[in-house]
Amino acid sequence: MKPPAPAVPRLAARLRRLPPSCGPVRLIGVDGHAGSGKSTFAGRLAEALGGAPVLHLDDIASHAELFAWTGRLLTEVIEPFGRGESAHYAPYDWREHRFGPPRPLPADPVVLIEGVGAGRRALRPHLACLLWLEMAPEQAWARGRARDGEEQREFWDGWVRAEAHHFSDDPSRPHAGLLVRQLSEGYEVLPGPSGDPVGHPDVTHREGPPAMW
C-alpha cells in the first residue's frame, strides 16, 4: 500500500475538489499573524496546485492603508473574478511608497490570497476555504522582526498595534476551516474552528511519518 501523500499535496488535491466560490475561481484565503510563515506556505501550496496564482496582500496594502484596502481589493480582484474575468491590481512598492503599474491576476480554477486579513468578513463570502497559520502572535511577530532587521523596527512597532486592533475588530481564526501548523519538517493540517469545508470534520494530516487524514 502506498503511504499517504504529504500534507500540502493532499490539501491541494482536496482544495481542487471544492466548488467555485468567486465566479469560476476557488478562492483560498491564507491568513495568520505577520511573521507566521504565510508566504512560504502559500508558495508551497501554489506549487502543489500546479502553479496556482498567489495574491500577496502586501501588494494591496500600503503605508497609508495597512488594513483599509477592502474597497480596492473588491474592485480590482473580486468583482472581475465574479464576472469570470482576469483581475488587474496595482502592487504597492514599500520602498518607493507608491503603487506600480497594474499586474494581471488570472481567474484560474484555484487562486490563493495570502496575508494578514485574508479572512476578513468582507472577503469570507467569496472564499472557498480559509486557512489559518497557527502560531502565537508574540512568536510570529518576533520571527518577523528578526527577519526584517533593526531598520524596520519602527514599522513593526506600528504594525503590531494595527494588527492587534484589526483582529480584535475583525478576527479571522474563528472562521477558518482548517488550521496549518509548521513543523520542524513540513506542515500539519488540523480541523479549524468553523468546521472542515472539504468533506472530513476529523481531518488531521502531517508531513513525515504516515498519518491518517
C-alpha positions in Angstrom: 0.0 0.0 0.0 1.3 3.4 -0.9 1.9 5.8 2.1 -0.4 8.8 2.3 0.7 11.9 0.4 2.4 14.6 2.4 0.1 17.3 3.9 0.5 20.0 1.3 -0.1 17.9 -1.8 -3.0 16.2 0.0 -4.5 19.5 0.9 -4.1 20.8 -2.7 -5.9 17.8 -4.0 -8.8 18.4 -1.7 -9.0 22.2 -2.5 -9.3 21.4 -6.2 -12.5 19.5 -5.4 -14.2 22.4 -3.8 -17.0 24.2 -5.8 -16.0 27.6 -7.2 -16.6 30.5 -4.8 -16.0 33.6 -6.9 -17.1 33.3 -10.5 -15.2 30.3 -11.8 -12.4 30.6 -9.1 -11.9 28.6 -6.0 -10.6 31.5 -3.8 -8.4 30.2 -0.9 -7.5 32.6 1.9 -4.3 32.1 3.8 -4.4 34.2 7.0 -2.4 34.4 10.2 -0.3 36.8 12.2 2.6 38.6 10.5 5.7 36.5 10.6 3.8 33.2 10.9 5.0 31.9 7.6 2.0 32.5 5.3 4.0 33.5 2.3 6.3 30.4 2.4 3.3 28.1 3.0 1.3 29.7 0.2 4.2 29.3 -2.2 4.4 25.6 -1.4 0.6 25.2 -1.7 0.6 27.0 -5.0 3.3 24.7 -6.3 1.3 21.7 -5.2 -1.6 23.2 -7.1 0.4 23.2 -10.3 1.4 26.9 -10.2 -1.8 28.5 -8.9 -1.7 32.3 -8.8 -1.0 33.9 -5.4 -2.1 37.4 -4.5 0.0 38.8 -1.6 -1.9 41.3 0.4 1.4 43.1 1.0 0.9 44.2 -2.6 -2.6 45.6 -1.8 -1.9 47.3 1.5 0.2 50.4 1.8 1.8 52.6 4.4 -1.4 54.8 4.5 -3.7 51.8 4.4 -2.3 48.9 6.4 -5.8 47.4 6.6 -8.2 49.9 4.9 -7.8 48.2 1.5 -11.0 46.2 1.2 -12.6 48.5 -1.4 -9.6 48.3 -3.8 -9.4 44.5 -3.4 -13.1 44.1 -4.1 -13.0 46.4 -7.1 -9.7 45.2 -8.6 -9.9 41.5 -7.9 -13.2 40.1 -6.5 -15.5 41.9 -9.0 -13.6 40.8 -12.1 -13.4 37.2 -10.8 -17.1 37.3 -10.2 -17.6 38.1 -13.9 -15.2 35.3 -14.9 -12.6 37.8 -16.0 -8.9 38.1 -15.1 -8.2 40.7 -12.5 -5.6 43.6 -12.6 -4.2 45.2 -9.4 -1.6 47.8 -8.8 1.1 46.4 -6.5 2.4 48.7 -3.8 6.2 49.4 -3.6 7.0 49.6 0.1 10.4 51.2 -0.5 9.2 53.8 -3.0 5.9 54.4 -1.1 3.8 54.3 -4.3 1.7 51.9 -6.4 3.2 50.5 -9.5 1.7 49.6 -12.9 -1.2 47.2 -13.0 -0.4 43.5 -12.8 -2.7 40.7 -14.1 -4.1 38.0 -11.9 -5.8 35.2 -14.0 -9.1 33.8 -13.0 -7.6 30.3 -12.7 -9.5 27.4 -11.1 -7.7 28.0 -7.8 -6.3 31.3 -6.6 -4.6 32.0 -3.3 -5.0 35.2 -1.3 -2.2 35.4 1.3 -1.7 37.9 4.0 -3.0 39.3 7.3 -6.7 40.0 6.8 -7.3 37.4 4.0 -10.1 36.1 6.1 -11.8 39.4 7.0 -15.5 39.5 7.0 -15.8 41.4 3.7 -13.9 38.6 1.9 -15.2 35.5 3.6 -18.4 35.2 1.4 -16.1 34.9 -1.7 -13.7 32.3 -0.2 -14.0 28.6 -0.9 -11.8 27.9 2.1 -10.0 29.9 4.8 -6.7 28.5 6.1 -5.1 29.9 9.3 -1.4 29.6 10.0 -1.4 28.5 13.7 1.2 30.4 15.6 1.0 32.6 18.7 1.2 36.3 17.8 4.2 37.0 20.0 6.2 34.2 18.4 5.1 35.3 14.9 5.9 38.9 15.5 9.3 38.0 16.9 10.1 36.0 13.8 9.0 38.9 11.6 11.1 41.4 13.5 14.2 39.1 13.3 13.6 38.6 9.5 13.3 42.3 8.7 16.0 43.6 10.9 16.6 46.7 13.0 15.9 49.2 10.2 12.2 48.1 10.2 11.8 48.3 14.0 9.7 51.4 13.9 7.5 50.0 11.2 7.0 46.8 13.2 6.0 48.8 16.4 3.2 50.4 14.4 2.3 47.2 12.6 1.8 45.2 15.8 -0.6 47.8 17.2 -2.5 47.9 13.9 -2.7 44.1 13.5 -3.9 43.6 17.1 -6.6 46.3 16.6 -7.6 44.6 13.3 -8.0 41.1 14.7 -9.8 42.5 17.7 -12.4 44.1 15.5 -12.5 41.5 12.7 -11.0 38.2 13.8 -10.2 35.6 11.1 -9.2 32.5 13.1 -12.7 31.6 14.4 -13.9 31.4 10.7 -11.0 29.2 9.5 -12.0 25.8 8.0 -8.5 24.4 8.5 -5.5 25.3 10.7 -2.0 24.8 9.4 0.9 24.4 11.8 4.5 24.4 10.7 6.6 21.5 12.0 10.3 21.1 12.2 9.9 19.5 8.8 6.8 20.3 6.7 3.3 21.1 8.0 0.4 19.7 9.9 -3.2 20.4 8.8 -5.9 20.3 11.5 -9.6 21.0 11.7 -10.5 24.7 12.0 -12.9 26.4 14.4 -15.6 26.8 11.7 -15.5 23.1 10.6 -13.7 21.5 7.7 -15.1 22.8 4.4 -13.7 20.0 2.3 -15.5 17.0 3.5 -14.0 15.5 6.6 -14.7 17.0 10.1 -11.8 15.0 11.7 -9.1 16.0 9.2 -5.6 15.7 10.6 -2.5 15.1 8.4 1.1 16.0 8.8 4.4 15.7 6.9 6.8 12.9 7.9 5.6 9.5 9.3 2.3 8.3 7.7 -0.8 9.6 9.4 -4.5 9.3 8.7 -6.4 12.1 7.1 
